[in-house]
Amino acid sequence: MSLGTQLWLATAVLGLFFLWISFRVSHKASESFSNYSIAGGTLPFFLIFFTEFANIMGVGNFVGHAAKGYLNGLPWLFFILGEQGSKIIFALFFAGFAGKFTYNTFIEMINDLIVKDKVTRVIAAVLACSIMIAWTGGQAKGFGTIFQVITGANPIPIIFLFTAIYIVYTTVGGYYSLVWMDVVLGIMVLVFGTIFYSYAFKIVDFSFAEIGIRLTAMGKANMWSFGGASYGVALTNFITGCVGILAAQLYWQSCFAAKDQKTARNGLLTSGAIAIIMVMLTAMVGMIIFTVNPNLSGEEPMPWFMMNMVPQFVAVGIFLCIMAAGMSSADSTLNSATVLITNDVISVFKPGLTDKQLLTIVRTLTVIIGISAALVALYAQSILSLFSRAYSMAGGGLVPLLVVGLLWKERPNEEFVTGKTNSKVTPWGARIGMIAGAVLSQINSLGTYKILIALGISAVLIIVVSMMTSDSKTTAA
């Protein structure tokens, strides 16, 4: 049986298994919008750990980061440190705080605790949704690349095939199906990931030094050195990764779904620590692949490795690892995107919707947004370029509002309380600062430090405009 046939068979078996799980928990998801979006805020540590771990380890963390390691060498670890290390920062400084509440989205939290304003809430939801759409599309694009390289199949139908799988089981089971599937998927990633790394590092006798020796012999010593790295670019990559994660709904969503603060913090802390190690190893595997075949391009390194450097049964195992990671990330991000739009856009314009109406809307949006994500994936240059643009735009607009809002309190010595005006940020301060940050983050003429400029100007505008409009505060939420 050919490798391509085995990949198709694995796809069919896993797809059917996931559908079975979705239907098994569909009755719980259908009880209320809160159950559909955050499982009622009741989840224990092991479910939070596995859903966070499985969400983190998406296709981009295998296919995308292997390709970037292949191209850039060690300097790419700066981006990984920002993107993955930000989960640790999030866990230490935000997860416990979020775990105190049971909001459906972190945009709802910003609206309730920081700035009560409908316009701000809608703009923020659209920005936050951009990351989730990028992630959903990125997973499908990764699968399209794998099947194209290994089987010769046209990647476009593959992208839409996997998107259809995400749509169906996310629609049926909501957050309950995601977390239970993530237990299975997380275990698969750990098992097959270990096998994958074992075979990859066996090529260099399990020696990091050997990678450097081989690269030097090829005239690529710069790939095994931080000395030749642009520290401006490295800092930008680090900040981009950090702000993108802080603006990602799926991490906040799992915190709201946790049964308490400790569970939320520990779940993300442990999963993030494991993930940062695995992703850095993946980038190094990209470097190992370069020492074997320096003539690959784009996101070909990982599929090429699967086809040429390991036994077929191991290649299938690696595919199952990537598939498990990708499907977990895609279902969670798709769910997050639809919950954001339902909770923070539609409900704002149509308050008083019943749970039944909200569930109908969120399931309809799952189809619409899933297809939109697939279309976005078709036009993206690469998985990580898609992520990076969404990270900077959403992070540039939302993170200054979040940080300024949490630090600039009306009553510095009091805890944040739901339903009260807790922050000095005004609606106009939030709107102008948020839009400025999002727009500036996309202007390339600002140079290497455009994300830092965007964050700084956004934060200053939020404070200055809020001070100028402090008498105009409303409770328009």
N, C-alpha and C positions, 0 to 999 in steps of 0.2 A: 504494500500500500504506500503510495507516494506521500511526501510530507504535506503537499497541498491538500490531498484528500483527508489526511488525518486532522488538519486544521479545520476543515469544513465540518468534519464529524464532531470535533471538540466543541465548535461553535454551536452546533445544533443541540448537543447534549446539555451543555451549560445553559443555553437559552431556555430550553424546556424546564430545566430544574428551577431556574429563577422564576419562571412563570408559575410553577407549582407553589413556591414560597409565597409569591404575591397573592395568589388566590386564597392561600391558607390564612393570611392575616388581613384580607380585604375587609372583613366585617368590622374589625377594630378601627381601621382607617376611615371607614364610612360613618362612624358614630358621631364625629364632630370635626370641624375644621382644625381645631387644636390637635386632635389625634392624628389627623392627616399630615400636619406640618411639623409637629414636635413630639409626637407620641404622648401627648398629655403631660410632658415634663416629668416622667416617672422612671427614666431608664437607669439601670445600675451601671457600675464601673465597667464590667466586661463588655457590655454593648457599646458604651461610649468609647472605650479603648479601640475596639475593632473597627467601629465605623470611622473614627478619626484616622486610624492607621491606613485602612483601606482607601479612604478618600485621598489621603496625602500621596499614596503610591499609585498615581495614575500613569497613563501611557507616556505622558511627557517625561515622567521621571525615569522611564526605561529607554524609550526610543529617542525622545528629544534630548535628554541630558547625555546620553551616549554619543549622539551626533555632535553636540557642542563640545564634549570632552575630546572627541576625535579631531575637531577643528581647532580648538583653542588651547587644549592642554590644561595645566594646573591653574592658570588665571581664571578659568571658568568656575572654579570652586568659590570665588567671591560671590557670584550670583547665587550659587547653591546655598552658601552660608546665609545670605539674606533671605532667600525664598524659604528655605527649610528652617533655618535658625529662628525665623520670625514666629514659627509655631511655639518655640520655647518662650520667646518674649510674650507672645499672646497668652500662653498658659500661666506664666508667672504674674502678669500684670492685669489681664483682662478676664480670663476664664472664670476665676472665682467670683469676680464681680458679676459677670453675666449669669452665673449659676444661681444667683439669688432670685432671679426673675424668671418668668415663664412667658415672655413675649414671643410672638411667632417669628419676628424678624428683628435684626439689630436696628433697622430703620425705624421700626415702631418704638424701640427703646430710645433712640435719639429724639424722636418726636415727643415722647412722653416725659423724658427726664431732662432734656436739654433745651429744645426749642419747639414750642407748640405752634406749628405752622403747616398748613396743608401744602402750600407750594413747595416749601423746603422738603417735605416728606416725599412728594412725587418726584422731584428732581433727584433726590438722594436714592430713591428706589431704582430709577432708570440707570444711574451710574453703577450702583451695586449689581444690578442685573447684568451689566456688560461683562463682568468677570465670569459670572456663572455661564453665560452663553458662550464665551470664549473657551472655557474649560470643557463644556459639553461638546462643542464642535471639535476641539483639539483631540479628544479621545477617539472620535470617529475618524478623524484625519489620520491618526496613528495607525488604526486598524487598516485603513485604506492603503497606507504605505506598505505595511507588512504583507498584505495579500498581493499587492502589485509586484513586489520584489520576488516573493516566493512562488506565486502561482501564475504570475503574468496577467492577472485579472485587472480590468479597468477599475481604478480606485473609486470612481464616482458612485457606482451601484453599491460598493462595499460600505462607503460612508453612509448612504441612506439605509442600507440594511441594518447596520448596528444602531443607527439613530432610531429606527422603527422598534428594535428590541428594547432600547432604553425607554421609549415612549410607552410601550405597552405595560411593562411591569411597574414603572413608576406611577402610571395612571391608576392601576389596579390597587396597589397596596400602600401607596404613600410612604411616610417615613418609617412605619412599622416594617414594611417589606425591605426597605433599604438597610436598616440596622441588622436584621436577621441574615440577609444575604451577605452583609459585610463581615459577619462572623466567619462564614464559609470562605469568602473571598480573601479575608485577611490571613487566614490559616494557609490558604493556597499560595499567597504572595510570600509568606515566610518560608514555606517548604520549598517551593520551586525557585524562589529567589536565592536560597542557600545553594541549591544545586547549580544554578546559573553562575553565581560568583565562583564556586569551586572550579568549574570547568574553565572559566575565563582566566582566573589567576593561576591555574595550573600551567598555562602557556608561558608564564614568566616565573615559574617555580615558586609561586606564592611570595614573591619578593617585589616590594615597591621599588627598590633600588634598581632592579633589573629593567623596569620600565624606563627609568631615566637613562640607563646605559644604552638601551636599544634606540631611544629617541636621539641621543647624542650621536650615535654611530650613523644615524640617518641625516645628520645635519640639522636636527630639530631640537637642539638643547633648550631653546627658548620655551618649548612646550612643557619642559620639566623644571621651570624656574618662575618664581614670582618677580624676579628682577626685571624682566622685560615687559612686565604688565603695565598697562596704563592705570595708575591708581585713581585717576579721575573717573575712568570708565568703571573700574572695580567698585568704587564708592557708589556710583550711580546705580550699578547693578544691585548692590547690597540694599540700598534704600528702596529701589523699585520693588524688589522682592518683599521687603518688610511691609511697605504700605499696601501692597496688593493683598497680602494675607490679612492685614487688619481690616481691609474693606470687603473681605470675602464672607458672604452670608452663611455658607455651610459650616464654618467653624463656630460662629455665634449660635447657629441653629442647634448644633449638638450640645452646646453649653446650656441653652434654654431647655433642651430635652432631658438633660441630666436631672437626677432626683434631688441633688443638692450641690452646694458650692465645691466641696471637696472632690466629689465625683467628677465634676466638670474640669477642674484644674488638673487633677491627677491623670485623667483620661487623655487629655491633650499633651500633657508633659511627657508621659511615657511613650506615647505613639510618636510624638515629634522627635524625641531623642533617638529612637530606632530608625526613623525615616531619614534623618539627616546623615546617618552613617551609610545607609543603603544607597542613597542618591549620590553621595560622594564616590562610593565604590563604583556606581554605574558610570559616572564620568570617567573614572580611571579605566574602566573596561573599554570605553571609547578610545582611549589612548593606546591600550593594548591592541585593539583592532587596527589602529593606524600603523603600528609597528609590523603588522602582518600584511596589510594591504592599504597603502597610502593613496590609492587611486579612486576612492569612493567619494560620493558627493551627497549633499542634502542630508536626508534622514535614512540613508541606505545602510550605515554601519551595523546597526542591530539586526535587521533582517539578513544581511550578508553573513554575519556571524552565525546566525541560526542555521543557515543553509550549508555553510562550508566548514565550520570549526567544531562542531559537536555532533555526537551520534543523533540519529533521527529521533529516538525516544526522548532525548534531552531537549532537542529543539521543540518538540511538542510540549514538554514541561515548561520551557521558557515562554512559549506562546500562551499556555494556560496561565502562567504568572502575569504576563502582560495583559491578557484578556481580563483576568480577575481584577487587576488594578484599574484598568481602563473602565470596565463596566461599573465598578463601584464608584469611581469618581464621577462618571457621567450621570448615573442615576441620582446621586446626591446633588450635583450641581443643577441638573434639570429640575429636580424638586425644589431647590432653593430659588431658582429663577421664577418659577411659576407662583410660589408662595409669596415672593416679593411683590410681583405685579398684582396679584389678587389682594393681598393684605394692605399694600401701601399705595396703590394707584386706584384700582377699581373700588375698593371699599371706602376710599376717601371721597370719591365722587358719588358713590351710592351707599351711604351709611344705612345701617339697619338690615343688611342682608342676612338671611337665616343661614344656619350651618349647611342645610341642603343646597341652597343657592350657591354658597361659597364653594362647596365641593364640586358642583357642576362646572362652575367657572374655572377653578384651578385645574380640573381634569381636561377641560377644553383647551386651556392655555398650554398644557403640557404638550399637546399635539402641535400647536402653532409655534411655540418657542423651540421645540425639538427640531422641527423642519427648518426654522430660521437658523439655528445653530449649525445644521448640516450645510446650509448655503454659505454661511460665514466661513466654514472650514474649507470649502472649495476654492475660495479666493485668497486664503492665507498663505504666505510664503513658507512658513514652517509652524510647527506646533508652538514652540517657545516664543516666536515673534508675535504670534496671536496672543499668547498669555501676557507678554511684556507690555504690549500696547494697552490692553485692558487694565492691567495692574496699575500703570502710571496714570491713566485717565481717572479711574475710579478712586484710586488711592490719593491722587493729587487733590481731588475734590472732597472726599469724605473724611480722610484721616485728620486733617487740621480741624475740621468741625468736631469730630469725636474727641480729640485730645484737648482742644481749647474748651469745649463744652464741659468736659469732666473735671478739668483743673480750675476753671474760672467760675467758681461757685457763688451763688447768692448768699449762702450761709456756710462759710468755710468749715465750721466746726460740727456740721450736721451731716448725717448720712443722706444719700440720695433717696427720695421717697417718691413712689409712683403717684401720678396725678397732680404733683406740685411743680411750681416753677423753681427748678434747682440751679439753673445756670444764668449767667448774665448775658449770654448770647441772645440777640434779638433776631426776629425773622429776616429782616433785611441784611443784617450782618452775615447770617448763615447763607442766604441765597447768593449774595455777591461774592463772598469768599469761596463758596463751593464751586460756583461756575468758573470763577477766575482760575482756581487751582486745576480744574479739569481741562480747561482750554490751554493754559500755559504749559501743562505737561506734554502737550502734543506739538508744540512749536519747536521744530528742530533748530531754527536759527538761534535759539537761546544757548545752544552748545551742549557740551557734555553734562553740565550740571542743571539741565532744564528741570528735572524732577525736584531738586533741592530748591531752585528758584520758585517753582510752582507751590511747593509746600510752604515756603517762607512767606511769599506774598499772600497766599490764601489765609494763613494764620493772622497776619497783620491786618488784612482787610476785615476779617471776622471781628477782631477786637475793636478796630477804629470805627468801623461802620456801626457796630453795636453800641459803642459809647455815644455816637452821634444820634442814634435813633432809640435811645433807652426809654424815651417817653412813649414810643409807639408800640410797645409790646402788646400782643394780643393773645388770646387763647383760642386761636382759629383751628385747633386740631380737630 
